């Protein structure tokens, strides 16, 4: 276990009681990879003028411009108030425009502005670059194995959430 693994992600390098050392090492490696992923995404989005918290909204709206604010919150797995605050900031920077639905005035629809579309495209290019330089740098065999292992991890985690 490297000395930088624990501190890089703010976790003790010693396993907690009842956890075998190998499982804990895998956990630390996973957390370190997540930390590096987050830092690189912040860097890429900062270079394109975006905010990391808004990347999901940009991606959702690029695929479904004019979706309701409620659907955007659901798709992003965020509370409605959190999305409202985020959209207000995005509106202030001329990235999105919110409009009341013409048929049902209880619904607010969210649209990308021209600046927002440009930002969404730049963010997509940054994400493509990130994928190609990180995951894409692995051999095909390693990518398939990582996909399998992460699928198993997701399945186990989902099962634990449901219990």
Secondary structure, 3 states (H helix, E strand, C coil): CCHHHHHHCCCCCCCCCCCCHHHHHHHHHHHHHHHHHHHHHHHHHHHCCCCHHHHHHHHHHHHCCCCEHHHHHHHHCCCHHHHHHHHHHHHHCCCEEEEECCCCCCCEEEEECHHHHHHHHHHHHHHHHHHHHCHHHCCHHHHHHHHHHHHHHHHHHHHHHHC
